[in-house]
Structures are given as structure tokens and as C-alpha cells.
């Protein structure tokens, strides 16, 4: 489950309806995996406070943490992202990175002082081996294979749960691959169109109420199987 825009409102305040739904799932024996574009420490803190028990996905899928074994998997590096950022600075000047950027292992995140289209144009013109993705909060620069979908495949291997039995919930561009690979996926009502097209279902409600709606469906399916 994604955090920003999915568990939270647009201003990043946590929607308590999502927390209540997550705890219902955990109480029913369904392990919840946090999947965020933010750094690992953010994901870890959120997991502890919200009450999830599954592995953690951070940095848009660049980092996977197996909570049960306390083992971290880094699914990429930031070499190409750093080089790409240097090239972008030549074009746009003094681009700002986010405060978490020094702690990132697999990408670079810049503030939205330039448009995503402009960034992508430079990436294409210069043949840079990276993608630029708007998380809703900032622009993430990373290798294309670093994404939440590939991270979810790693989680499937770690837990032994087939992807066909995994449900994913998200709202943004950086959730698309995750929604595509999960056996069942939900885009909350406030999602971008790309996420809605990638998901198997779109909830009627936005944010945390959409999460609650999705969790109720997951619990219903789980009880039936």
C-alpha cells in the first residue's frame, strides 16, 4: 500500500480511515506492506506507527526491507541518477533536491521548480538512462527498472506469497507498475488516470475511505477463499 495520496490527504495528513482499515486487515491475519517513494527510515517509522507487519518498500522500489529477518535489499544504485541530475543542472541551473536526497540509495529527487515535461525532454535529448516520475510531491529520477512493481516481485519471493495472491493499493504515477503486477489492485478515487488504468478496480471514495473500501473487498475475498 502506498502512503502519500493513498493513506493521506493531498496535504499529507494521515487519513485515519486508512489506519483503521489497515489494522482490520492485520487483525485478520493479512500482512500489510508499506510501499512509498520516500526513504527507508520514513517507511520504517510509518510502519511502526500505523501497525503494519509486512516487508517495507521504499525509494519507489529501490529498497526492500525484510522486517522478519532484518535484511535490506537494494535493488539498484543512484550512479545514473546523479549523472542525470548533473546534466539537468547544466540546462536548468540550480535545481533543488529534497531534504531526504542525501540519504537516498537508488535515485535523486528534485523539487518541482521545473516541469516534468521539460525534465523528460532533456532526458530524451541527451539519451540519459533514467526516467523522471512525478510522485505528486516531487520529481524522482531513477533507473527504469527501479520501481514498486519489481520491488513487489522481490517481496513475493521473500514472503513466499505468489503475486496472484497479492493485492496492491495506490494512487500515483509511481504506483503504476505495482498495480500492474499484483493479482488484485485498487486505485483510490483521487488517483491519476494512469493508476486507474493500471488497477483492476477503482474505489468509489478517495484517500483513506478508498483504502477502507479496498480492504473490505480484500477481507471479503479472503474469507471466501
N, C-alpha and C positions, 0 to 999 in steps of 0.2 A: 504494500500500500504506500502510495506517495504521501507526502506531507503537505507542502505548500499548495494551496488552492484546492486540495482534496480534503485533508483533515482540518484545514484552516480556511478562514475567510480571506478575501483579497488583501486585507491589511496584515495578514499573517497571525492574527489572533486565533488561538485554537478553538475550534467548534466542539463544544463538549458532547454534542450528539455523536460525534465520531469516536470520542474516547469511550463513551458508554457502549457503543456498538462493538468496538474492539475488545472490550473486557467481556462482553457477552460471548464473543467468538472464542476467546481464550478460555473462559469458564466451561465452554462446551468441548474443549479439547482441540480446537483449531488454532494452530500456531500462526501468529501474525508476523510478517516480515516487513520491516520499515525499508522503504526504497526512496532515497532522496538524492537530489543533486548537491546537497550540502556535504561538508566534510564529515569524516568518521565520528569525531567527538560529538558533533551535533546530533548525528543519528543515534549514538550510544546514549546520550543524555535523554533524548526524546523517547527512546525505547524504555528506559528505566522509569521515567515519569508517567508515561502512558500505560505501561504494563504489558509490553509485548515480549514473547519468548523466542521468536524465531531468529534466524541469522539476520544480519544487517547489510543493506546495500547502500553505499554512499558514493559521492562524486559521480552521479549519473551512471553508476555501474562500474566505475573504475576500481572500487574497493568493495570486497565482500568479507564480512567477518562472521566466522562460525562461533556463535556465543557458547555453545556447549563444550567446545574444545579450546576456546580462547585462541583461535588461529585466524590470522588475517591473510587474505589472498589479494594481491594487487594485480589487476587484470590489464596492465598497460603501463605506460610511463608518460611523462609530460615533455619529453625532448622536442617532439614535433610541434606541440602546442606552444612551447616557449619560442621556438624559431618563428612560428606563425605570428605570434604576438609581436615579435621584433619587426617583422615585415609590415604588420599593420601600423605600428608606431611610425614607420617611415612615411606612410601615407597620411595618417590622421593626426600625427603629432603625439601629444602627451595623453595617451589613453589611461584611464584609471582602472586599476584592478580592485576587487573587493577585499575586505579585511581578511577573509579566510584564505586568500590566494597563496600566501607563503606556506600554508600547511597542506596544500593540495599535492597529491602524488601523481595524478594522471591527467591533469588538464589545467587550463588557465581560465579564469572568469573575470570578465571586464564589465564595468558599469555601462549602462545604456545611454552613453553620451553620443554614440553614433548609431545609425540604423542597422538592423540585421541585414537588410538587403545590401547595404554598402559594404559591410564586412564580408558577406558571401561573394560579392563581386570581386573584391581584391583576392580572396582565396582562390577563386576560379581563374582569374587572370594570371596569377603567379604560380598556379599549379601546386598549391600547398596541400600536403596530405592530411588535412584536418577538416572537420566540419564545424560550423557555428550553429548553435541551437539556443533559442530563446526559452529560458526556463520560466519566464514570466517576471522574474526578479532581476535577471542579468543575462549576459550573453556568454555561453560556455563554449570554449574552444577545446577540442579533443580529437583524438583519432576516431574514425567512424565505427571501428569495432568496439570501442568503449561505449557501452550503452546498457540500459537497465535490462534489456532483453537477454543479452549474453550473460549478464550477472545473474539473472533469474535461472538460466540454464545451469550455472555453477551452483546455485542454491539447491536446485533439483538433485544434482549429484551429491551434494553434501548431506542432504536430508534423506535421500532415497525416495522422495515423493515424485512420481512422474509428472511432467509438465501438464499432462492431460488432467491431472487432479489438482492443479494449482489454479487459484482464482486471483486476478490482479485488479486493482482499483487505482485509477489515476485521472488526471485532467489536462496534462500539458504536452507540449511537443516532445519533451524528453521522456515521456511515458509511452510513446507510441510503440517502440519495439517490445516493451514489457507486455503491453496489452495484446500485441500480436502473437506472442509465443505462449501465453498462458492458455490453458484449456478453456477457461471461462474468464471473461474480462468485462469490467464495468467502467464506463466513463461517466463521471458525475455530470449533472446537467449544465454546470458552468464551464465545461471543458471546451478546449479549442476544437474546431471541426475535424482536424487530423486525428485527434484522440478518439473522437466519436466514431469516425470511420474505422479505426483500428479495433475498437472494442466489439464484443459480441452483444453487449447490451448498453443502453444509455439510461441512467436513472431519471426519474421524474423531478427529483429535488437536487439542489446544488449542495456543494461543500459537505459538511458533516451529516446533514439529513440524507444526502445522497449516499454517503458511506453506510449509514444505518439501513437504508433501503437495500443496498447491495448485500450487506451482511445478513439481513433477514432471509434473502433469497439463497445465500450460501448455506445458512443453517437449515433451511427447508430442504435443499438438495441433499445435504449431508445426512439429515435424519431419514431421508427416503432411501438412501443407498446402503 
